[in-house]
């Protein structure tokens, strides 16, 4: 994810964060998996300022994701049982969405995240959801 504006280490030495104009991605390594948590900071501000909650933004973003990528799932069993490839799934915490990757596919998933998610899908989703606030 070399397109990040700024790279900094977090307190946990197995975590790294990548900062973008729209928010940041926190990368964690857990067991045989790499997890990228996507935070849409600027879009979240719009939601909160309009009286909505983070769960409203999470739901809106994931609905858009499901229309754009085939590797999205809401099935926790698929995620827990994965032994290759990657999935995009709803966040269960403060992130907006997550991407989990089996270590054997990390480089391929990283390229896909950089070329597809970060450069195409995330900007399209943000633009689409921001447009709802301007009408």
C-alpha positions as CSV (number, residue, x, y, z in Angstrom):
1,X,0.0,0.0,0.0
2,X,2.6,2.4,-1.1
3,X,0.1,5.1,-2.2
4,X,-0.4,6.1,1.5
5,X,0.3,9.7,2.2
6,X,2.0,8.8,5.5
7,X,3.1,5.6,7.2
8,X,3.5,5.3,10.9
9,X,3.9,2.5,13.4
10,X,1.3,2.0,16.2
11,X,2.0,0.9,19.7
12,X,1.7,-2.8,18.7
13,X,4.8,-3.7,16.7
14,X,2.7,-6.0,14.5
15,X,0.4,-3.1,13.5
16,X,0.9,-0.5,10.9
17,X,-1.4,2.3,9.7
18,X,-1.6,4.0,6.4
19,X,-3.0,7.5,6.2
20,X,-5.1,8.9,3.3
21,X,-7.0,12.1,2.6
22,X,-10.3,10.1,3.4
23,X,-9.1,8.4,6.5
24,X,-6.7,5.5,7.3
25,X,-6.1,1.8,7.1
26,X,-4.8,-0.1,10.1
27,X,-3.0,-3.3,9.3
28,X,-2.7,-6.1,11.9
29,X,-1.2,-9.6,11.7
30,X,-3.0,-12.2,13.7
31,X,-1.9,-15.8,13.4
32,X,-2.0,-16.8,9.7
33,X,-4.0,-13.7,8.7
34,X,-3.4,-10.1,7.8
35,X,-6.4,-7.8,8.6
36,X,-6.8,-4.3,7.1
37,X,-9.3,-2.1,9.0
38,X,-10.6,0.7,6.9
39,X,-11.5,4.0,8.7
40,X,-13.4,6.6,6.6
41,X,-12.7,9.6,9.0
42,X,-14.1,12.4,6.8
43,X,-17.2,10.5,5.8
44,X,-17.9,9.5,9.4
45,X,-17.8,13.2,10.4
46,X,-20.5,13.9,7.8
47,X,-22.6,11.1,9.3
48,X,-22.1,12.2,12.9
49,X,-22.8,15.9,12.0
50,X,-26.1,14.8,10.5
51,X,-27.1,12.9,13.6
52,X,-26.3,9.4,12.4
53,X,-24.1,6.8,14.0
54,X,-21.1,4.8,12.9
55,X,-23.3,1.8,12.4
56,X,-25.3,3.8,9.8
57,X,-22.1,4.5,7.9
58,X,-20.8,0.9,8.3
59,X,-24.1,-0.4,6.8
60,X,-24.1,2.1,4.0
61,X,-20.5,1.4,3.0
62,X,-20.9,-2.4,3.2
63,X,-24.1,-2.3,1.1
64,X,-22.0,-0.5,-1.6
65,X,-19.2,-3.0,-1.2
66,X,-21.5,-5.9,-1.8
67,X,-22.5,-4.4,-5.2
68,X,-18.9,-3.8,-6.3
69,X,-16.8,-6.9,-5.2
70,X,-17.4,-10.6,-5.2
71,X,-15.1,-11.2,-2.2
72,X,-17.5,-9.6,0.2
73,X,-19.2,-11.7,2.9
74,X,-21.3,-11.3,6.0
75,X,-20.7,-15.0,6.9
76,X,-18.5,-15.2,9.9
77,X,-18.0,-18.9,9.4
78,X,-16.5,-18.3,6.0
79,X,-14.1,-15.9,7.5
80,X,-13.2,-18.1,10.5
81,X,-12.6,-21.1,8.2
82,X,-10.6,-19.4,5.5
83,X,-7.2,-20.9,4.6
84,X,-6.5,-19.0,1.5
85,X,-7.6,-15.9,-0.4
86,X,-9.3,-12.9,1.2
87,X,-12.6,-11.4,2.2
88,X,-14.1,-8.0,2.7
89,X,-16.5,-8.0,5.7
90,X,-18.4,-5.6,7.9
91,X,-16.5,-4.3,10.9
92,X,-17.5,-5.4,14.3
93,X,-15.8,-2.4,16.0
94,X,-14.9,1.2,15.2
95,X,-13.6,0.5,11.7
96,X,-16.0,1.0,8.8
97,X,-15.0,-2.3,7.0
98,X,-12.3,-4.9,7.1
99,X,-10.3,-7.0,4.7
100,X,-8.9,-10.3,6.0
101,X,-6.3,-12.1,4.0
102,X,-4.6,-15.5,4.5
103,X,-0.8,-15.1,4.8
104,X,-0.3,-17.2,1.7
105,X,-2.2,-14.6,-0.4
106,X,-0.9,-11.5,1.3
107,X,1.1,-10.0,-1.6
108,X,-1.7,-10.6,-4.1
109,X,-4.3,-9.2,-1.7
110,X,-2.1,-6.2,-1.0
111,X,-1.9,-5.5,-4.7
112,X,-5.7,-5.9,-5.1
113,X,-6.3,-3.6,-2.1
114,X,-3.9,-1.0,-3.5
115,X,-5.1,-1.1,-7.2
116,X,-8.8,-1.8,-6.7
117,X,-10.0,-0.9,-3.2
118,X,-7.9,2.2,-2.5
119,X,-7.7,3.6,-6.0
120,X,-11.2,2.8,-7.3
121,X,-13.7,1.4,-4.9
122,X,-13.2,3.5,-1.8
123,X,-13.2,6.8,-3.7
124,X,-16.4,5.7,-5.6
125,X,-18.1,4.8,-2.4
126,X,-17.1,8.0,-0.6
127,X,-18.2,10.1,-3.6
128,X,-21.6,8.3,-3.7
129,X,-22.3,8.6,0.0
130,X,-21.0,12.3,0.2
131,X,-23.4,13.1,-2.7
132,X,-26.4,12.0,-0.5
133,X,-25.5,14.8,1.9
134,X,-25.3,17.5,-0.8
135,X,-28.8,16.8,-2.2
